[in-house]
Amino acid sequence: MASLDEIKISLQNAGIVGAGGAGFPSYAKLAPGEEILLINAAECEPMLYTDFQLMHEKMAQAVEGARLIMEEAGMTQCLFGIKAHNCKALGLSDGQELGKGCFVKQLPDVYPMGDEINLIYQCTGRLVQPGQLPVSQHVIVFNMETLCNAREAILHQKPLTEKYLTINGDIPNPVVVHVPIGMRVSELLDRLHITIPEEDVLMDGGPSMGRIIHPNTAVITKTTKGLIVIPKETPAVRVKMRGQKIHRAIASSVCCQCTRCTDMCPRHALGYPLEPHMHVRVASGVNEVMPESVLSASLCCSCGICEIAACCQYISPRAVILDHKSILAQNKLHFSDPSKEYHVREDRSYTMMSTERWKDFLGITRYDKTPVFHPELMQPDRVEIPMHQHIGSPSVPCVREGDTVAKGTRIAECGPGLSIPQAASIDGRVTYVDQTKIIIEKIN
């Protein structure tokens, strides 16, 4: 059996990162003395079915991966946080034991239950204090797909070269597919005979927190959870198509300070000192002169409820807070108040946003269809591996143009500090290398 340090080395060498979020290197989460391994299988965003399919197909492997990590980290319990409708579809019940020390924790069908802080509180009753990390509550959180990848790295030293993702929305036949990392989105859509209507956009991620991408330039990365096709006329898209300058101007001119955005904020409901309406009040000017006045921006999870559901004047508090986050980053500031203990608000359960209601606010209910699973790994003609698919310093290329590489071959080393290496996701020849990406083309 591997030691905890050996597991961390295996995860780093394999390039494992959070598969459903910002891409935090998984090895850096592990530490001795933690108590609970929490598996985020909430599938937070509507229209995404990737983790659901993995639970259906690979639950036994996921539990095995959890046991490997638990035993060496000395953790006593693993909880699989799964929404109620998925529990029903999978035939699971709250508290059901999946393996020794591994249990189902049924979550309510609300958004954004996959937010790490909300998830930890809902599953464990432990509140991560504002500005602190989950380890402060002795909890480590892994995504469902991340856990499956970790198992392969620990048992077989297999580098991360493949990705599962949902393709859904305004298309005839939604699917969950299995593709090499770095596959061009345009080639993937062509292989599936998917055409994006002129009046639609393509999003990387879900309709709430995903970003609009261009299929001719985008590639599949380690954090791509889904590709969603949605009409431009939906509220989910309209708010994303406004520029920051427009968001800032609207916020500065029409906010009536009704506080509805704050009342509906999921982090505020947890007792966090985050008040979106106050950020709108200082949308321009004050924050640049006094960045410390907007420290609470670092507590926002960017769920979008404040801009889609709360505001009747088309203001985007989320966009304003993103501006403030940028100012804080430039000044290397973040919220911290160790002298005070915060508590969950008594009315939290009454402010939760049901998933069905949230889909209606986004205008995407009719486009949320159950996809078909295609487990076979696609074989593209070309992949483009980004050097910065993760939080931390970029990977550093270690191959040259003209080199022949096999799938799984290391093509980039770790950068300084927090970082991971990269591996070839297909057999082929390296045709391009710079500090941002490596292109590999299949040899015919």
ABEGO torsion letter per residue (X at the ends): XBBAAAAAAAAAAAGBBBAABAGBBAAAABBBGBABBBBBAAGABBGBAAAAAAAAAAAAAAAAAAAAAAAAAGBABBBBBBBAAAAAAAGBBBGBBABBGBBBBBBBBBOBAABAAAAAAAAAGBBBBBGBBAAAAGBBBBBAAAAAAAAAAAAAGBBBABBBBBBBEBBABBBBBBBBBGBBAAAAAAAAGBBBBAABBBBBEBAAABBBBBAAABBBBAABABBBBBBAABAAAAAAABBAAAAAAAAAAABAGAGAAAAABAAAAAGBBBBAAAAAAAABGAAAABAAAAAAAAABAGAGAAAAAABAAGBBAAAAAAAAAAAAAAAGBBBBBAABBBBBBAAAAAABBBAAAAAAAAGAAAABBBBBBBABBBBBABBBBBABABBEBBBBBABBBGBBBBBGBBABBBBBEBBBBBBBABBEBBABBBAABBBBBBBX
